[in-house]
Amino acid sequence: MSSIALIDIAKSWGDSTALHAVNLQIEPGSFCVLLGPSGCGKSTTLRILAGLESATAGRVLIDGRDVTTLPPAQRGIAMVFQNYALFPHLSVADNITFGLSVRKVPAAETALRLRNAADLLGLGALLERRPGQLSGGQQQRVALGRALVAQARVCLMDEPLSNLDAQLRQDMRRELRELQRQLGLTVVYVTHDQAEAMSMADQVVLLHQGRVEQAGMPRDLYARPATTFSARFIGTPPMNLVALESGRIAGSDADTGMQAATLGVRPEAIVLDPQGMPAEVQSVEYLGADLVIACRIGSQTVLVRTDGRHHAESGDQVGLRWALEDAHGFDAVGKRIH
C-alpha cells in the first residue's frame, strides 16, 4: 500500500491556469475519486501524478518519496486509460504482459503473473483472443490485467468506465471496488459522474476551476456541502438553492427562520404536508419508485422527491415541510454558514 501527497501543485500554460496550488493527501490502500465537470483540472492532476505532465509548481510524493521530477516508469504506478489503449494485433495474453516483456521480466515470472491476473479477472478462457473479439467489459478487464501484472501499489484510472453502457458500468463499479479492496491498491480515479464517485470512493475530491472545492468521505460531501457548487454537484436531483430576503423565500412571505443569502435543502428531505409552506405544483416527473415535483414558492422553484405512488398535477396547491437539521445556509459568495 502506498500513500500519495500533492503539495501546492499548480499548472499553467502561458496565461491559462489549469490548477491553483492543489493540496491533497491520499491514504494508503484507499480509493480516491477526483470528481468535477469538464475542464476542472481532474485529468491534469492525474497526469501530473503519473508523470505524464510536469507541474509548474509544487511537489508529488508517493510513500513519502519525492517523485516530482521522476519519469512515469520510476514512480511505481500503473495507469488505466479511458480508451483502454490495447494493441489490436496482439492477443489478450500479450497485451497484458507487454510491459513485462519491455522490462525483460523472466519468462517464468511473466507466466506466473499472467496466470494470477487472468484468474482474478476471469480472463483465463480469453487469453488467445484479440481485443476486437472482446466485449467492452472484457477489454476493460484486459486493461486492468495489464496494470495488475506490473505489481504497482498505486493505480491511476482516467474515466475507465465511460465507454461502457449503463448496466455494464454499474457491474464494473462493483468489480473494481472489490478488486481494489482485495489487492490493497491505492487507487486514484477520475470521473465526472457523481454516482460513480459516491458509490466507489473512500475519499471524494471535488474540483472546480482548478481548485479543490471540497474533499472528504462521500457521506460528508452529501450531508455537509462546503459551498453551493458542492451542494448542486452532489445529489440527484441536486440540492435546492433558494434565494432568501431577510429570512424569507424571495418573492414570498414564507419565513424560513434562517439568516443567510441562500437556503439549501435536498429534494428528498422535503415532505408534502397540507400544513406546510404553501406552494404550487409546476411540473411532475415520474421515475417509477420516485416522483420529482417542481413547486413554486414566490419567485423560487423547489424540487421535491417523493414516493412514486403519489399523484400530483400541474396547478395543484400543496404544502411543503422540512426538518431544521435538513436546512443548509450559504452566504453571499456561496460558502457554507456554520
N, C-alpha and C positions, 0 to 999 in steps of 0.2 A: 504494500500500500504506500502511496506517495502523496504528500501534501503539496499544494500549489499556492504561491503568493504572487500577486501582481501589485507592484508598489509604484504609485504615481505614473502609471502608463499613459502616455499621450502619443497621438499620431496625427501628423499634419502633412498635407501636400500643398505647398505654396500657401495661399490664403485660405485653403479649405482645411478644416479641422474635423477629423473623424472621432477622436477620443480626447477627453479632457481629464487628465490626472485620475485615471481609474485605479482604485484600490480594492483589492479582493483577496479574501483568504478562503481556500477550499480545503476542507479536512480530508485526511487520507481515507480511502475507501468509500467516499461519498459520491452521490450522483448530483452534480451541479448543472442546472439548466440556465443558459443565457437566453433570456426572453426579451422580445421587443419587436416593434414594427420594422419594416424595411428601411434601411438607412440609419438605424440607431447605433450601429457600431459593433454589433454582436459577432459578426463573421470576422471583422478586422481584429477584434480582441482574440478570437480563437486562432487566427493566423499568426498573430504576434506570439501567442503562447506556443504554437507549433514551430516557430522559427521560419515560417514562410514569408513573414513580413518583419521588418525591423521597426522597433518603436522609435519615435522621435525623442522621447524622454522616458525615464523610468527603468525599473528592473523586473525581471521574471525569475522567480525562484521555484525550483522543483526539489522537494525534500531538503530544503534549506540550502541547496546548491545554486549559485547564480549562473543561469544558463542564457542570460540576455544576449550574449554575442556568439553562442554556440550554434552550429548548423542543426537542422532537424534530426539528423542521424545520431547526434551525440546527446540528445535530450532525453532519451529513454521513453519516447512516446510512440503511440500508434494512432493512425487517423483513418476515419471512415467518411467518405465524401458523399455528397448528395446524389451524384450520378454513378456511384459505386466504383468507377474507374477500373473496370475489368478489361482484360485483354481478350478480344473476341476470338482470336485464333488459338488461344491456349485452353487446355482442359481446366475443369474446376480445381483439380489437384495442383496443376502447375500455376494457376492464378493464386491459390492460397500460399504456395511455397516460393513464389517468385522472389520475394525479398530475402528469403533464406539462401537461395541459390546465388543471389548477388553478393551476399555477405560470406559466401563459401562455408556455410554451416555443413558439417559432415553429413553424409547421406543417411546414416543410421539415425542420427538425431533429428534430421528433417522428417524422416518417415514416422518417427515416434510422435513428433509434434503434430504432423498432419493427421495421424490416426486419432489422437486425443481431441483435436479441434473438430474433426468430422463427426466423431461420436457425440460430442457435446452439442453440436448444431444440427444433428440429424442429416448429414450430407454424405454418409457412407456409401449410399447407392448411386450417388450422382457424380462421383469423382472423375469419371471419364467423359462426362458431357461437356459441351461448350456453353458459354453464357447465353447464347442465343436460344438454347434449348431449355432454358430455365424460366420459371415464373419470376415476377418481381420480388416476391418474398424470398425465394431461393437465392436470387442474385444478391439480395441484402445479406443473407447468411454467409455467402461466399466472401463478401467484403469484410464481414465480421471475423470470419475464419482467418483471413489474411492478417488482421490486426491481432488475433489471439496467438497465432504461432510466433509472432515477434516477441511474445512474452514480456511486453511492456506493461508497466503497472499503471500507466496513465493512458487513457483512450479518449481521443478528441473526435467528436461527431458533428458534422455540419449538415443539419437538416436531413438526416439519413432516411427518413420515412416519407418525405414529401412527394415522392413519385409513386407511392402505393395508394390503392383505393381505400376508402374509409374503414371497411371492416378489417382488411388485412393490416392496416396501420394500427388499429386497436389491438389486434392479436400480437403484433410485433412489439408494441409498447410493453406488454406483459413479459414477453420473452426476453427483451433487452434488459428489463429491470431485474428479472430473475437471474439472468446470466451475470450481470454486474455484481449482484449480491453473492452469487456462488463463487465467483473468482476473486472477489475483494478488490475489484478495479476501482480506481479513481476516474470517474467519467465527467467530462465537460461536454455538454450537449447544446447545440444551437438550434433554436426553433422560433417561429413567430406565432405558433399555435399554443394559446394559453391552456387548453385542455391537456395537451401533451405535457406541458410543464407541470401543471398541478397534479397530474396522475403519476408522474415518474420521479419527480425531484425530491431530494433531501433538502436542497437549497435552491431557491429561485433568485436569479439576479436579473432584475428588470432594468433594461437600458432605455434611455430616451435622449436623443440628440447628443450622443457621445458621452453621456454621464450615467452613473448608477442612480436610478430613481429610487429604488428600494431593493434590499436584499434580505432574505430570511427564509424560514420554512413556508411552504405553500399556504398553510393554515394562517400564518401571521399576515401574509400579504392580502389574503381574503378578508380576515376579520378586522385588521387594523391598517388599512391603506395609509401610507405616509403622505400622499398627495392626491389631488383629483385625477391626475394621469393614472396613477396606480389603481385608483378606485374604478375608473372606467375600463382599464385594460384587463383587469382580472374579474371574472364572473360572467355568466351567461344566463339571461341578458345582463348587460353591465349595470353597475350601481346607478341609481337615480341621483343626479346632481341638480338640486333645486335652488334657485336664487332666492335669498331672503332679504326682506326690507324691515329693519327693526324687529327681527324675530318672526315676522310673518312671511308666508309664502308670497312671492311677488305677484301683485295684481289681485290679491285676495285679502280677506280678513282672518284667514286661518293662522292662528298663533301656534308656533312650534315650541315656544319656550326656550329656544336656542339662540344665543348671541353669536352669530357667525355670518360670513358673507355667503356661504353655500352650505346647504344641508345635504348630506349623503345618506341614502337608505337603500338597501338591497331590495329588488322586486320580490324576492321570496320571503322577506321579513315583514311585508305588508299584508295585513289581514282585512278582508271585506267585512265591515261591521256597520249596520244601519245607524249606530250611534256615533260612528267615527266622523272624520273630517269630510265634509260634503265635496263630492267630485262628480264629474260627468264622463261616461264612457265615450271614448272617441273611436276606438277600433279594437278588434279582438283577433288574436292569433291562436288557432287551435294546434297543439303539438302532441295530441294523444293523451299522455299521462298528465300533461300540464296545459294550462291556458294562460296566455300572456295578454293582459288587458291594459291598453293605453288609456289613462284617465287624465282629465283636465282639471287643474285647480288653479284658479286665477289665470295668469299668463304662462303657467308651467305645465309640462306634461310629465306624468308619473306612470311608470310601468309597474304592474302588479302581476306576480307569478303565483297562480293558484291552482287548485285541483282541476284537472281536465274535465271532470263531470259537471263543473259549474256552468250555468248558462248565463250569458250576458250579450247584449246587443248595443250597437252604437246609439247613443242618446239616453241610455239608462242613467238614472241618478243613483249613486252608490255612496257609501261611507267608507273611509279608509282609516286604519289604525295601525300603529307600530309601537313596539316597546321602546322605552327611553334608551336602553342599552344597545339598541339596533340603529340609533341615530348617530351619524358622524358629522362633526363640524369642521369646516375648512375656512381659512382666512382668504383675504382678497387676492393673494398670489397663489392660492391653491395648496397651501401647506396645512397639514392636519393640526387642529387645535386640541391640545391635550387637556 
